[in-house]
Amino acid sequence: MPNRKKYRKIALPPSMEGYSPFGIPAGKFGEVTLLFEEFEAIRLTDYEDLTQEQAAKKMNISRPTFTRLYEKARKTIAKAFVEGKSITIQGGDYISDDFWYRCKDCYETMVTIKPADHCRSCDSSNILHLNRELK
């Protein structure tokens, strides 16, 4: 019997939906998907300069699981760079203590402790809920 899947804890959503290579029409060479937890692994290790052990604790996963996640993220990013593919950041098996939203009008990314129904920047009600719905 396989182990129960453990959700990876993520502190902040990415401020963007992805990246596209400069000088190449969007989608010409396809795209790759970087999961939210893979983005978080890169952010904690390469941006925050945490060790893999420290980052694994923050994400509430084991160090070997973190290493696999981090390596998969690096391979995905390398594939996009080498092959000229766009990177879309979405999905995965993660949880968060906060509510995450992105305004579809002004592209503001919001993190709130309570559910929101409008953008705090432009007051638009055209917002997208980014959190994964747990079943």
C-alpha positions in Angstrom: 0.0 0.0 0.0 1.5 3.4 -1.0 2.1 6.1 1.5 -0.5 8.8 1.9 0.4 11.9 -0.2 1.6 14.7 2.1 0.7 18.2 1.0 3.6 20.6 0.7 3.2 23.8 2.7 3.8 27.0 0.6 4.1 30.4 2.2 3.5 32.7 -0.8 2.1 32.4 -4.3 4.3 33.4 -7.2 3.7 37.0 -8.3 3.4 35.9 -11.9 1.7 33.2 -13.9 4.8 32.2 -15.7 7.6 33.3 -18.1 8.0 33.4 -21.8 11.3 33.5 -23.7 12.3 36.9 -25.1 12.3 37.2 -28.9 10.2 34.1 -29.5 6.5 34.3 -30.2 4.5 33.0 -27.2 4.0 29.2 -27.4 6.0 28.7 -30.6 8.1 25.9 -29.0 5.4 24.9 -26.4 5.4 25.2 -22.7 6.4 23.4 -19.5 4.5 23.5 -16.2 6.3 24.3 -13.0 4.1 23.3 -10.0 3.6 25.7 -7.1 5.6 23.5 -4.8 8.4 23.3 -7.3 8.5 27.1 -7.5 8.5 27.2 -3.7 11.5 24.8 -3.6 13.5 27.1 -5.9 12.4 30.2 -4.0 13.5 28.8 -0.6 16.8 27.3 -1.8 18.0 29.6 -4.4 16.4 32.9 -3.5 16.2 32.7 0.3 19.5 30.8 0.6 18.1 28.1 2.9 19.6 24.7 3.1 17.6 21.8 1.7 17.0 20.6 5.3 15.7 24.1 6.4 13.5 24.4 3.3 12.1 20.9 3.8 11.1 21.9 7.3 9.3 25.0 6.1 7.4 23.0 3.5 6.6 20.3 6.1 8.2 17.5 4.0 11.2 15.2 4.4 14.6 16.2 3.1 14.7 13.4 0.4 11.2 14.5 -0.8 12.4 18.1 -1.0 15.5 17.1 -2.9 13.3 15.2 -5.5 11.0 18.2 -5.8 13.9 20.7 -6.2 15.7 18.5 -8.8 12.4 18.2 -10.8 12.0 22.0 -10.7 15.6 22.6 -11.9 15.1 20.1 -14.8 11.8 21.8 -15.8 13.4 25.2 -15.8 16.5 23.9 -17.7 14.3 22.3 -20.4 12.4 25.6 -20.9 15.7 27.6 -21.2 17.4 25.1 -23.6 14.3 24.4 -25.8 12.9 28.0 -25.7 9.6 26.9 -24.1 7.4 29.1 -21.9 7.0 28.3 -18.2 3.5 28.2 -16.7 3.4 28.1 -12.9 0.3 26.3 -11.7 -1.2 23.3 -9.8 0.4 20.7 -7.5 -0.2 19.2 -4.1 0.2 22.1 -1.7 -1.5 23.8 1.2 -1.3 27.4 2.5 -2.4 29.1 5.7 -3.7 32.1 3.8 -6.1 32.8 0.9 -4.4 33.6 -2.5 -6.0 35.7 -5.2 -4.9 37.2 -8.5 -6.9 40.1 -10.1 -7.7 39.5 -13.7 -7.9 43.2 -14.4 -4.8 44.7 -12.8 -2.8 41.4 -12.2 -2.3 42.2 -8.5 -1.5 39.1 -6.4 -3.1 39.2 -3.0 -2.5 37.1 0.1 -5.3 37.5 2.8 -6.2 35.9 6.1 -9.9 36.0 5.2 -11.7 35.2 1.9 -11.9 38.2 -0.4 -14.4 39.1 -3.1 -12.7 42.1 -4.7 -9.2 43.4 -5.6 -7.6 45.7 -3.0 -5.8 47.6 -5.7 -8.5 48.3 -8.3 -11.6 47.2 -6.5 -12.5 44.8 -9.3 -14.6 41.7 -8.5 -12.9 39.8 -11.3 -10.4 37.9 -9.1 -9.1 34.3 -9.4 -8.8 32.1 -6.3 -5.3 30.5 -6.6 -5.4 28.1 -3.6 -5.8 24.4 -4.2 -9.2 23.1 -2.9 -8.6 20.2 -0.5 -11.1 17.4 -0.6 
